[in-house]
Amino acid sequence: MARVDRLEIGIFGRINAGKSTLMNLLTQQETSIVDSQPGTTADIKSSIMEIHKLGPVRILDTAGLDEVSDLGGKKRKKALNALSQVDIVLMVIDPVQAFLSMQLDVEELISSMAARKGKQLAVVFNIRFDAKALLLNTGATVSEAQEFCRSILPDRKNTPEIATDLSRSEDYLSLVEFASEAKPQGMKPIPLLPFLNPRSSVLMHIPLDAESPTGRLLRPQEMSMEYLLRMMVPVGLYRTDLALARSRSTVLSAREEEKFLNFLKAMEQGSGGCQLVITDSQAIDVMSRWVPERIPLTTFSIMMINQTSGGDMSLFAEGVKTMDTLTSRSRILIAEACNHDRIAEDIGTVQIPSKLQEAFPGIKVEHSFGREFPDADILNDYDLVIHCGGCMISRQVLAARIGHLAEVAVPLTNYGFALSWFEGPDVLRRVLEPWKVK
């Protein structure tokens, strides 16, 4: 199943500014509860949809950033984390609400953080039907209230804005047009295997193990097949019994190797040669020995992190060099973006930690699972983060994680890089060669 690269739009602002009303207007349904009671949005609401002019999008409605309570503090933290992961920051401002309070702390926080994180900021002024009446006793106009709010924008001239009454359903098209004009440029999808040609075959080495789901393949494997078939590339699937391949019995291991090489030879003869072998990272120790040097070799994890990182793996290549300097006193974080029950020889919780302990006895290894990721102050305690391929998170989420690590100067690498490093510099060089990474 191909992964859809979605535009991420986040809606931010203070309590009762009109955030949930905007969410419902964009989604054309009651996605978020709207009520005058403060703090109605208890958590981030998410909606995945297709919008004309925008394409596939994910819209996030966040809680008000000015809620004062312990729970409000937690909501605020989640909202700000979401801001670091979106492409467009839609800041909803009720200019009358802001002007009457004479406070712009929330709006200043959103706009400054958007600028710091390199996010596209766009302002939606929610002009309610009674705006003029509410300002009557102040002597100010709605336009003057809007100008007051613009005072905190880091780049007033180039920040897109729209003024509308969000309760008017007929303003839907103008809001979509506004969002499409605010869409960042250059958001092109990254090809999964950009260096392939359509005539030669690719061998996908998939060593099914106890953690492989019944009835389907893992997402990177499914994505690879779909991509290769769409590119008219002949595909061969092969499963090696890794227990036999690693057996101390030379008879058993040699027999398993012979079966693999016979399959590879048949592929080379029947389809104009084999241009690539792509393997599960956990089998790189076997494949690096069995696949002839003339045939390029890489891993699914490296393939996925290349796409999720936007085609730039230089950070992961630089990060893997840190493994040369690790000691028994080092502290490692293994970050896996998906959630599943971890059994048998799980790569993240068993295989990589075991190899680290073998190489650096006493090294401290900790884990982070799912969409949650440690804050910068916690990340600061690690010497290296080893991340999975990221097939279950968006490029925006990965970019946010990279940003958090950059803030504290903690190096980052990937499962495929790390497992290849354990096999030696020649193997690491080989799996990165197809990607032109040094």
ZATIPA-549630 format. One record per residue (C-alpha): residue in one letter; x, y, z. Coordinates in steps of 0.05 Angstrom, whole numbers, plus 5000, padded with zeros to 4 digits. Layout:
residues N
<site A, <X, Y, Z>>;
...
***
This chain:
residues 438
<site M, <5000, 5000, 5000>>;
<site A, <5031, 5066, 4978>>;
<site R, <5038, 5119, 5031>>;
<site V, <4999, 5183, 5016>>;
<site D, <5040, 5246, 5025>>;
<site R, <4991, 5293, 5057>>;
<site L, <4992, 5368, 5068>>;
<site E, <4989, 5379, 5143>>;
<site I, <4947, 5439, 5165>>;
<site G, <4944, 5458, 5239>>;
<site I, <4893, 5505, 5270>>;
<site F, <4918, 5545, 5330>>;
<site G, <4895, 5602, 5374>>;
<site R, <4865, 5620, 5441>>;
<site I, <4802, 5592, 5473>>;
<site N, <4737, 5609, 5436>>;
<site A, <4773, 5644, 5379>>;
<site G, <4736, 5600, 5328>>;
<site K, <4786, 5543, 5317>>;
<site S, <4736, 5487, 5320>>;
<site T, <4687, 5526, 5277>>;
<site L, <4741, 5533, 5224>>;
<site M, <4755, 5458, 5230>>;
<site N, <4682, 5441, 5218>>;
<site L, <4678, 5490, 5160>>;
<site L, <4738, 5460, 5125>>;
<site T, <4716, 5388, 5137>>;
<site Q, <4643, 5404, 5120>>;
<site Q, <4619, 5365, 5181>>;
<site E, <4618, 5369, 5257>>;
<site T, <4688, 5343, 5267>>;
<site S, <4699, 5384, 5329>>;
<site I, <4649, 5403, 5383>>;
<site V, <4634, 5478, 5384>>;
<site D, <4611, 5509, 5449>>;
<site S, <4620, 5575, 5485>>;
<site Q, <4644, 5537, 5546>>;
<site P, <4720, 5547, 5551>>;
<site G, <4765, 5487, 5540>>;
<site T, <4715, 5447, 5498>>;
<site T, <4770, 5419, 5454>>;
<site A, <4801, 5368, 5502>>;
<site D, <4853, 5340, 5454>>;
<site I, <4877, 5347, 5383>>;
<site K, <4823, 5331, 5332>>;
<site S, <4848, 5303, 5266>>;
<site S, <4813, 5296, 5200>>;
<site I, <4841, 5263, 5137>>;
<site M, <4808, 5284, 5072>>;
<site E, <4817, 5306, 5000>>;
<site I, <4804, 5379, 4985>>;
<site H, <4801, 5407, 4915>>;
<site K, <4862, 5452, 4902>>;
<site L, <4898, 5424, 4963>>;
<site G, <4898, 5349, 4948>>;
<site P, <4905, 5299, 5005>>;
<site V, <4907, 5336, 5072>>;
<site R, <4907, 5323, 5147>>;
<site I, <4875, 5379, 5187>>;
<site L, <4889, 5386, 5262>>;
<site D, <4845, 5425, 5310>>;
<site T, <4883, 5441, 5374>>;
<site A, <4862, 5463, 5443>>;
<site G, <4865, 5536, 5463>>;
<site L, <4935, 5555, 5485>>;
<site D, <4911, 5602, 5541>>;
<site E, <4874, 5551, 5584>>;
<site V, <4899, 5558, 5655>>;
<site S, <4901, 5492, 5692>>;
<site D, <4945, 5430, 5698>>;
<site L, <4904, 5398, 5643>>;
<site G, <4909, 5462, 5602>>;
<site G, <4985, 5457, 5608>>;
<site K, <4984, 5387, 5579>>;
<site K, <4938, 5410, 5522>>;
<site R, <4985, 5468, 5508>>;
<site K, <5045, 5422, 5504>>;
<site K, <5010, 5376, 5454>>;
<site A, <4987, 5435, 5412>>;
<site L, <5057, 5464, 5408>>;
<site N, <5085, 5395, 5390>>;
<site A, <5034, 5392, 5334>>;
<site L, <5056, 5460, 5309>>;
<site S, <5126, 5434, 5297>>;
<site Q, <5097, 5379, 5252>>;
<site V, <5050, 5416, 5205>>;
<site D, <5063, 5451, 5139>>;
<site I, <5013, 5508, 5148>>;
<site V, <4999, 5542, 5215>>;
<site L, <4929, 5572, 5211>>;
<site M, <4926, 5621, 5269>>;
<site V, <4854, 5638, 5284>>;
<site I, <4845, 5706, 5316>>;
<site D, <4781, 5739, 5340>>;
<site P, <4806, 5811, 5336>>;
<site V, <4752, 5836, 5382>>;
<site Q, <4768, 5784, 5435>>;
<site A, <4842, 5802, 5430>>;
<site F, <4831, 5877, 5431>>;
<site L, <4784, 5875, 5491>>;
<site S, <4834, 5834, 5530>>;
<site M, <4893, 5876, 5508>>;
<site Q, <4934, 5812, 5509>>;
<site L, <4969, 5780, 5450>>;
<site D, <5011, 5729, 5487>>;
<site V, <4981, 5669, 5452>>;
<site E, <4985, 5699, 5383>>;
<site E, <5057, 5721, 5395>>;
<site L, <5076, 5651, 5417>>;
<site I, <5044, 5619, 5356>>;
<site S, <5074, 5667, 5306>>;
<site S, <5144, 5667, 5336>>;
<site M, <5146, 5592, 5341>>;
<site A, <5121, 5584, 5269>>;
<site A, <5178, 5630, 5247>>;
<site R, <5229, 5592, 5290>>;
<site K, <5207, 5525, 5262>>;
<site G, <5205, 5550, 5190>>;
<site K, <5129, 5539, 5183>>;
<site Q, <5083, 5577, 5137>>;
<site L, <5040, 5622, 5181>>;
<site A, <4972, 5645, 5156>>;
<site V, <4923, 5688, 5197>>;
<site V, <4847, 5677, 5197>>;
<site F, <4811, 5736, 5228>>;
<site N, <4744, 5712, 5254>>;
<site I, <4698, 5772, 5247>>;
<site R, <4635, 5753, 5285>>;
<site F, <4568, 5784, 5268>>;
<site D, <4568, 5826, 5332>>;
<site A, <4640, 5851, 5326>>;
<site K, <4622, 5924, 5316>>;
<site A, <4573, 5924, 5374>>;
<site L, <4624, 5894, 5421>>;
<site L, <4674, 5948, 5404>>;
<site L, <4624, 6005, 5408>>;
<site N, <4643, 6028, 5478>>;
<site T, <4718, 6026, 5462>>;
<site G, <4715, 6075, 5405>>;
<site A, <4756, 6027, 5362>>;
<site T, <4737, 5997, 5296>>;
<site V, <4744, 5925, 5273>>;
<site S, <4800, 5946, 5227>>;
<site E, <4838, 5978, 5285>>;
<site A, <4829, 5915, 5326>>;
<site Q, <4858, 5875, 5268>>;
<site E, <4917, 5923, 5264>>;
<site F, <4929, 5914, 5338>>;
<site C, <4934, 5838, 5327>>;
<site R, <4982, 5846, 5268>>;
<site S, <5032, 5881, 5314>>;
<site I, <5060, 5814, 5338>>;
<site L, <5072, 5784, 5269>>;
<site P, <5146, 5774, 5255>>;
<site D, <5134, 5788, 5181>>;
<site R, <5071, 5830, 5175>>;
<site K, <5080, 5844, 5101>>;
<site N, <5087, 5772, 5077>>;
<site T, <5039, 5737, 5125>>;
<site P, <4976, 5715, 5087>>;
<site E, <4911, 5735, 5121>>;
<site I, <4837, 5730, 5110>>;
<site A, <4779, 5762, 5147>>;
<site T, <4713, 5725, 5149>>;
<site D, <4657, 5704, 5195>>;
<site L, <4673, 5630, 5206>>;
<site S, <4600, 5615, 5223>>;
<site R, <4582, 5629, 5150>>;
<site S, <4584, 5563, 5112>>;
<site E, <4583, 5600, 5046>>;
<site D, <4654, 5624, 5060>>;
<site Y, <4682, 5553, 5052>>;
<site L, <4709, 5563, 4981>>;
<site S, <4745, 5628, 4999>>;
<site L, <4779, 5593, 5058>>;
<site V, <4801, 5535, 5014>>;
<site E, <4828, 5584, 4963>>;
<site F, <4864, 5621, 5019>>;
<site A, <4895, 5556, 5045>>;
<site S, <4917, 5535, 4976>>;
<site E, <4953, 5602, 4965>>;
<site A, <4989, 5592, 5032>>;
<site K, <5012, 5522, 5013>>;
<site P, <5089, 5518, 5015>>;
<site Q, <5122, 5508, 4948>>;
<site G, <5166, 5449, 4930>>;
<site M, <5126, 5394, 4965>>;
<site K, <5140, 5341, 4913>>;
<site P, <5136, 5267, 4932>>;
<site I, <5202, 5230, 4938>>;
<site P, <5207, 5167, 4894>>;
<site L, <5217, 5104, 4934>>;
<site L, <5275, 5076, 4892>>;
<site P, <5294, 5134, 4846>>;
<site F, <5356, 5102, 4816>>;
<site L, <5322, 5042, 4783>>;
<site N, <5310, 5030, 4709>>;
<site P, <5249, 4992, 4683>>;
<site R, <5284, 4935, 4647>>;
<site S, <5326, 4899, 4698>>;
<site S, <5296, 4860, 4756>>;
<site V, <5297, 4872, 4831>>;
<site L, <5301, 4817, 4883>>;
<site M, <5264, 4832, 4948>>;
<site H, <5292, 4789, 5004>>;
<site I, <5239, 4781, 5058>>;
<site P, <5257, 4735, 5115>>;
<site L, <5189, 4725, 5148>>;
<site D, <5196, 4716, 5223>>;
<site A, <5153, 4709, 5285>>;
<site E, <5136, 4783, 5282>>;
<site S, <5112, 4783, 5210>>;
<site P, <5036, 4793, 5208>>;
<site T, <4994, 4736, 5179>>;
<site G, <4960, 4750, 5113>>;
<site R, <5001, 4811, 5093>>;
<site L, <5070, 4838, 5087>>;
<site L, <5100, 4897, 5125>>;
<site R, <5086, 4966, 5097>>;
<site P, <5156, 4978, 5066>>;
<site Q, <5151, 4911, 5030>>;
<site E, <5081, 4926, 5003>>;
<site M, <5102, 4996, 4983>>;
<site S, <5163, 4969, 4946>>;
<site M, <5122, 4919, 4907>>;
<site E, <5070, 4971, 4887>>;
<site Y, <5125, 5020, 4866>>;
<site L, <5164, 4968, 4826>>;
<site L, <5103, 4942, 4790>>;
<site R, <5081, 5012, 4773>>;
<site M, <5150, 5025, 4745>>;
<site M, <5146, 4961, 4703>>;
<site V, <5205, 4932, 4740>>;
<site P, <5207, 4855, 4743>>;
<site V, <5204, 4834, 4816>>;
<site G, <5226, 4771, 4851>>;
<site L, <5209, 4753, 4923>>;
<site Y, <5252, 4707, 4963>>;
<site R, <5251, 4682, 5035>>;
<site T, <5313, 4656, 5069>>;
<site D, <5310, 4616, 5133>>;
<site L, <5357, 4659, 5175>>;
<site A, <5366, 4606, 5228>>;
<site L, <5393, 4558, 5175>>;
<site A, <5433, 4613, 5141>>;
<site R, <5468, 4628, 5207>>;
<site S, <5474, 4556, 5229>>;
<site R, <5540, 4531, 5256>>;
<site S, <5531, 4472, 5210>>;
<site T, <5567, 4490, 5146>>;
<site V, <5525, 4438, 5110>>;
<site L, <5459, 4472, 5129>>;
<site S, <5484, 4543, 5117>>;
<site A, <5516, 4525, 5051>>;
<site R, <5452, 4491, 5027>>;
<site E, <5411, 4554, 5044>>;
<site E, <5462, 4598, 5008>>;
<site E, <5461, 4553, 4947>>;
<site K, <5384, 4557, 4942>>;
<site F, <5387, 4633, 4945>>;
<site L, <5442, 4639, 4893>>;
<site N, <5405, 4592, 4845>>;
<site F, <5343, 4637, 4851>>;
<site L, <5385, 4699, 4840>>;
<site K, <5419, 4667, 4779>>;
<site A, <5351, 4650, 4749>>;
<site M, <5329, 4722, 4758>>;
<site E, <5392, 4749, 4725>>;
<site Q, <5384, 4704, 4665>>;
<site G, <5310, 4715, 4653>>;
<site S, <5302, 4790, 4660>>;
<site G, <5363, 4827, 4634>>;
<site G, <5402, 4822, 4698>>;
<site C, <5387, 4839, 4771>>;
<site Q, <5397, 4913, 4785>>;
<site L, <5385, 4911, 4860>>;
<site V, <5375, 4866, 4920>>;
<site I, <5336, 4899, 4975>>;
<site T, <5333, 4863, 5042>>;
<site D, <5305, 4868, 5112>>;
<site S, <5359, 4903, 5153>>;
<site Q, <5362, 4845, 5203>>;
<site A, <5388, 4800, 5146>>;
<site I, <5443, 4846, 5122>>;
<site D, <5496, 4801, 5155>>;
<site V, <5474, 4744, 5110>>;
<site M, <5459, 4783, 5047>>;
<site S, <5524, 4822, 5048>>;
<site R, <5560, 4755, 5044>>;
<site W, <5515, 4721, 4994>>;
<site V, <5498, 4776, 4944>>;
<site P, <5556, 4783, 4893>>;
<site E, <5591, 4851, 4895>>;
<site R, <5570, 4865, 4823>>;
<site I, <5497, 4871, 4846>>;
<site P, <5478, 4933, 4887>>;
<site L, <5449, 4918, 4956>>;
<site T, <5409, 4960, 5005>>;
<site T, <5355, 4953, 5059>>;
<site F, <5281, 4969, 5067>>;
<site S, <5296, 5013, 5127>>;
<site I, <5345, 5056, 5089>>;
<site M, <5296, 5061, 5032>>;
<site M, <5241, 5085, 5078>>;
<site I, <5282, 5135, 5117>>;
<site N, <5305, 5165, 5051>>;
<site Q, <5233, 5177, 5030>>;
<site T, <5209, 5201, 5098>>;
<site S, <5268, 5249, 5105>>;
<site G, <5253, 5280, 5038>>;
<site G, <5310, 5247, 5000>>;
<site D, <5366, 5274, 5044>>;
<site M, <5402, 5220, 5085>>;
<site S, <5465, 5260, 5100>>;
<site L, <5443, 5270, 5173>>;
<site F, <5436, 5195, 5183>>;
<site A, <5502, 5181, 5148>>;
<site E, <5536, 5232, 5193>>;
<site G, <5502, 5204, 5254>>;
<site V, <5524, 5132, 5243>>;
<site K, <5596, 5156, 5249>>;
<site T, <5581, 5169, 5323>>;
<site M, <5579, 5093, 5332>>;
<site D, <5655, 5093, 5322>>;
<site T, <5662, 5134, 5386>>;
<site L, <5611, 5099, 5431>>;
<site T, <5634, 5069, 5498>>;
<site S, <5605, 5027, 5553>>;
<site R, <5583, 5092, 5587>>;
<site S, <5544, 5117, 5527>>;
<site R, <5468, 5124, 5528>>;
<site I, <5427, 5106, 5466>>;
<site L, <5355, 5119, 5448>>;
<site I, <5322, 5071, 5399>>;
<site A, <5261, 5105, 5368>>;
<site E, <5208, 5062, 5334>>;
<site A, <5150, 5101, 5305>>;
<site C, <5099, 5044, 5302>>;
<site N, <5061, 5009, 5357>>;
<site H, <5058, 4933, 5359>>;
<site D, <5070, 4878, 5409>>;
<site R, <5143, 4861, 5408>>;
<site I, <5159, 4787, 5409>>;
<site A, <5216, 4739, 5392>>;
<site E, <5276, 4771, 5359>>;
<site D, <5247, 4841, 5351>>;
<site I, <5297, 4887, 5316>>;
<site G, <5288, 4948, 5361>>;
<site T, <5281, 4915, 5429>>;
<site V, <5325, 4853, 5420>>;
<site Q, <5371, 4852, 5359>>;
<site I, <5401, 4923, 5359>>;
<site P, <5407, 4926, 5436>>;
<site S, <5442, 4857, 5436>>;
<site K, <5492, 4880, 5384>>;
<site L, <5504, 4944, 5422>>;
<site Q, <5516, 4906, 5487>>;
<site E, <5563, 4859, 5451>>;
<site A, <5603, 4916, 5421>>;
<site F, <5600, 4961, 5483>>;
<site P, <5587, 4920, 5546>>;
<site G, <5546, 4959, 5596>>;
<site I, <5520, 5011, 5547>>;
<site K, <5452, 5040, 5566>>;
<site V, <5397, 5029, 5515>>;
<site E, <5327, 5060, 5522>>;
<site H, <5266, 5062, 5476>>;
<site S, <5213, 5109, 5450>>;
<site F, <5153, 5078, 5415>>;
<site G, <5096, 5105, 5373>>;
<site R, <5082, 5178, 5356>>;
<site E, <5106, 5204, 5423>>;
<site F, <5178, 5230, 5423>>;
<site P, <5219, 5257, 5482>>;
<site D, <5226, 5332, 5493>>;
<site A, <5292, 5367, 5478>>;
<site D, <5312, 5369, 5552>>;
<site I, <5306, 5293, 5556>>;
<site L, <5339, 5281, 5488>>;
<site N, <5399, 5321, 5512>>;
<site D, <5419, 5262, 5556>>;
<site Y, <5431, 5215, 5497>>;
<site D, <5495, 5204, 5457>>;
<site L, <5458, 5177, 5396>>;
<site V, <5387, 5164, 5371>>;
<site I, <5376, 5104, 5326>>;
<site H, <5310, 5112, 5288>>;
<site C, <5269, 5062, 5249>>;
<site G, <5251, 5073, 5176>>;
<site G, <5192, 5116, 5195>>;
<site C, <5142, 5081, 5150>>;
<site M, <5085, 5096, 5198>>;
<site I, <5098, 5171, 5207>>;
<site S, <5096, 5229, 5159>>;
<site R, <5155, 5269, 5135>>;
<site Q, <5129, 5327, 5178>>;
<site V, <5133, 5285, 5241>>;
<site L, <5203, 5261, 5224>>;
<site A, <5225, 5333, 5208>>;
<site A, <5199, 5355, 5276>>;
<site R, <5240, 5300, 5310>>;
<site I, <5301, 5320, 5271>>;
<site G, <5290, 5391, 5293>>;
<site H, <5285, 5371, 5367>>;
<site L, <5351, 5333, 5361>>;
<site A, <5385, 5391, 5325>>;
<site E, <5366, 5437, 5382>>;
<site V, <5407, 5396, 5430>>;
<site A, <5460, 5373, 5380>>;
<site V, <5445, 5298, 5389>>;
<site P, <5465, 5256, 5328>>;
<site L, <5414, 5212, 5293>>;
<site T, <5420, 5150, 5250>>;
<site N, <5375, 5094, 5226>>;
<site Y, <5364, 5019, 5236>>;
<site G, <5391, 5001, 5167>>;
<site F, <5452, 5045, 5178>>;
<site A, <5466, 5016, 5247>>;
<site L, <5457, 4943, 5229>>;
<site S, <5502, 4952, 5169>>;
<site W, <5554, 4987, 5213>>;
<site F, <5558, 4926, 5257>>;
<site E, <5579, 4886, 5196>>;
<site G, <5637, 4932, 5181>>;
<site P, <5653, 4994, 5139>>;
<site D, <5652, 4958, 5073>>;
<site V, <5580, 4934, 5085>>;
<site L, <5558, 5003, 5107>>;
<site R, <5590, 5033, 5045>>;
<site R, <5556, 4982, 5001>>;
<site V, <5484, 4992, 5025>>;
<site L, <5491, 5068, 5018>>;
<site E, <5524, 5066, 4950>>;
<site P, <5458, 5062, 4909>>;
<site W, <5435, 5126, 4944>>;
<site K, <5500, 5164, 4929>>;
<site V, <5510, 5175, 5003>>;
<site K, <5580, 5177, 5032>>;
***
